[in-house]
Amino acid sequence: MNSVQKEMIKLYAKQLRLPTFNNYEKVIRQLSADDGYAQFLIELMKQELAERSAAGQKRRIKVKRGKRTAWRRSFFNNLFR
C-alpha cells in the first residue's frame, strides 16, 4: 500500500467521522493470514462501536452531573428567597 492510499484512507475516515478506521494497520497485524476482508471490516467496526459507546457513556455522565448541579443550585436559591 503506498502513501497516497494511506492518505486517502485517513481523509475518508475523517470525512465519514470514523476515527477508528485510521488504525487499520494495527487491525491488519492482528488478523491471521487466512482471515479475509469481512473479518477485517468486522474488527474495525467492532473497535469503532466500542469507542462510540465509551464516548456516549462519558457524555451522558457529564450531562447528568450538570443537571444535578443545576437542580441543587435552583433548590437552594429558592430556599433562601
N, C-alpha and C positions, 0 to 999 in steps of 0.2 A: 504494500500500500504506500503510495507516495504522499508527499506533504500536501499537495493540492487536495487530495481526497480527505486527508485528516482535517484540514481547514474547513472543507465543505461540511463534514460531519459536525464539527463544532458550531459552525454557522447555523445549520439547520436545527441542531439541538437547542440552540439559544432561541431561535425564532419560534420553535414549537414549544418552548418552555419545558424542555426535558433535560435538565442538567445532568441527570444520571447517565444519559447516553454519551456524555463526554468521557466516561470511564469504561468505554467499550473494550479497550485494550486489556484492562485488568480482567474483565469477564472472559475474554478470549484465552488468556493464560490459564484461567481456572477450569475451562472446559477440556474434556478429553478429546482425543483425535477423532473418535467415531461419533461425537455429538455433531448435530447439523445446525443449520440456520435457525430452525424452530426452537431448539434448546437455547441457542444464543439469545434470541429475542425474548424468550420466557425469562431468562435470568436478568436481562436488562430491565424488563417490565416489572419483575419482582422487586428489584432494587428501587426503582422509581416509586412504586407503590409504598414501600417501606418508608422512604424519605418523605413522601407526601403525608403519610399517616402521622409520622413523628412531628412534622411541621404543623399539621392541623391540631394535634393534641396540645402543642405548646401555645398555639394561638387561642384555643378555647380556654386554657388555663389563664392566660393573660387577660382575656375578656372577663372571665368570671371574677378574677381579683379586682378588676376595675369596677365592676358592678357592686361588689361587696363594699368597697371603699366609698363609692358614691352613695350607697344606701346608708352607711354609718354617718357620713357627713350630713345628709339631709335629716336623718333621725335626730342627731344631736343639735343641729341648727334649729329644728322645730321645737325641741325640748326646752331650749333656753330662751325662747322668744317671749 
